[in-house]
Amino acid sequence: MNTIMAEWNNNLEHTEIVDYNDFDIEGMESPLTDEEFSKYESYIHELTYATGRETGFDLLIDEFLSQYYGTGTLSARDCAEQIQERAFIYYNE
């Protein structure tokens, strides 16, 4: 798998800029065999990334963002300060 990823990264580094308006995915041949694609796909499914919703941090700051963006009852500075305070508490627990 590392060979496939290394080759893919190398190809990305040496690729010209593509005009995606002219990109024809139907006419393109796959750079991977079916077996390679299957291995790569299973590798991607094994990866996990924590998002705000999974960690719960966004639930802690939703109230401030709603006050700032939604109702305008919180200034940008106050919003930022309150989010920083919550972040400090959250990540030190």
Phi, psi and omega in degrees: 000321181298327178296317180298314181295320180296318179295319180297314178297319179297318178296321179296320182292336184245030182256139176285162177293134184252136173274106186290349174290333180262007185285123181245094183291331181291326182271002184268139175275148180287132177284350180245147172287166179301322180294316179296317180298318179298318178296316181296317180297318178293326177296317180296320180294338179281340181287143176227140179232130177283132175249170178303318181296324180288328181271340179087355182297321182296332177293330179287329184258353180307318181302317181289318180295322177295321179292324181283305184279320186281304187255344180071019182270004180227132179286162179300317180296314179296320178300311181298318180296318180292323177295318178298318178297315178296319180298317180300313180296311184300312185280349176262359178283000000 
